[in-house]
Amino acid sequence: MDFFDFHHHKKYIRNGIYNLNSGQIPPDFPYSIGIHPQDIDVNNLEQQFLWMKGMMFQNCFAIGECGLDSLVSIDQKIQEEVFLRQIRLANEVRKPMIIHCVRKFYEVISFKKKAEQPMIIHGFNKKHQIAEDLLANNFYLSFGKAVLYNLSLQDILKNTPLDKFFLETDNEDFNIEELYGKVSEIKGISLEQLNEQILENLETIKNG
């Protein structure tokens, strides 16, 4: 059985969404494209957006990673402007958004009302209250390797509706099948049911 890897940085994984880096040639399988907060170049911002728009070929599944990050050196106001532009672009091209967020969850939630397309928080590993608030605002959560050993995160995933999450490897070196196995235990469903549910969720966000 093939297991979908919602967000990854490895070109050898075809069954998933590859995070395209600036200057890369798009692969012939699903990918996402965005301006990560740490990659914002204030002197070449228009070129960065032109690059994004020029790479939105048939296999472009989502806009991202993009979002807000309190730990990078880019000014927060600039981050918010770039994030808002990408939200508007996602609305225009009708693609879901893969969100990177570090210590800015309630700011990201405040931007949600401007988005017409689904937003997925990738690599979610925060507290119960943040998960609840994100889900209450109709975000999806994508979980990664931390689920294998983080008991609090396992409990969050257990309480996350089946139609509101994805699974990913991000840039961690492990097999996505291991994560699917753990999550099928946590949710009390078979691997087949879990796989079908993830694919259904993909169709849902693809169709806005």
C-alpha positions, -999 to +999 in steps of 0.1 A: +000+000+000+013+035-009+009+061+019+006+098+010+032+121+024+015+155+028+046+176+031+082+166+023+115+178+010+127+146-008+125+144-045+126+106-045+092+105-028+065+107-055+034+099-035+031+131-016+036+169-019+071+180-025+082+214-012+097+232-041+127+255-032+135+287-050+151+281-084+143+245-086+127+228-116+092+215-107+089+177-106+063+157-125+044+148-093+026+170-068+045+199-053+039+231-033+054+265-040+056+294-016+078+321+000+088+308+035+092+335+061+130+329+064+134+332+026+117+366+021+141+388+001+129+423+006+151+435-023+138+409-047+103+404-035+086+410-069+110+385-086+101+359-059+064+364-067+070+362-104+089+330-099+060+316-079+035+325-105+057+311-133+060+277-116+023+270-111+021+242-136-003+212-137+013+194-107+013+225-084-010+213-056-007+240-030+008+274-020+034+270+007+053+268+029+043+302+039+032+319+071+046+337+101+077+329+122+087+348+153+122+334+153+134+346+119+151+380+114+126+393+088+104+421+102+070+409+113+051+435+093+069+424+062+062+388+070+025+396+073+024+415+040+041+386+022+017+361+038-013+382+029-001+384-008+002+346-008-033+342+006-046+364-021-027+344-047-041+312-033-076+327-036-069+336-072-055+303-083-078+283-060-052+262-043-049+252-006-022+266+016+005+248+036+012+270+066+045+273+085+039+289+119+063+295+148+048+312+179+023+332+158-007+309+158-032+335+168-019+360+142-023+332+116-058+326+128-066+363+123-055+360+087-078+330+081-109+352+074-091+366+043-086+331+029-110+315+005-090+282+003-083+256+030-053+262+053-032+233+067-008+238+095+022+216+087+043+198+113+019+205+141+033+197+176+019+223+199-005+223+229-041+211+231-055+246+233-038+258+201-050+226+183-086+232+195-085+269+185-071+260+150-097+233+145-125+257+157-113+281+129-115+253+103-078+247+099-064+213+091-035+199+110-006+179+095+013+157+119+049+144+116+075+123+133+068+137+168+036+116+170+057+085+173+070+095+207+051+126+220+022+113+242+006+148+244+006+150+206-008+115+204-037+126+226-043+157+204-043+135+173-067+111+190-092+140+195-086+155+160-115+147+136-107+121+109-115+146+082-092+173+096-057+160+095-028+148+073+005+130+079+040+141+067+077+134+070+088+170+064+126+169+063+129+141+089+145+108+078+120+081+085+094+060+067+059+075+064+045+040+068+057+039+104+037+071+111+006+057+094+009+025+115+011+045+148-018+068+138-040+038+128-035+025+164-042+059+180-074+063+160-085+027+163-090+022+126-072+000+100-044+012+078-067+008+048-093+031+064-067+056+074-052+057+040-087+062+024-095+089+048-063+109+040-070+106+003-106+118+009-092+148+029-069+156+000-098+156-025-117+180-001-089+206+001-082+202-036-117+212-043-117+242-019 
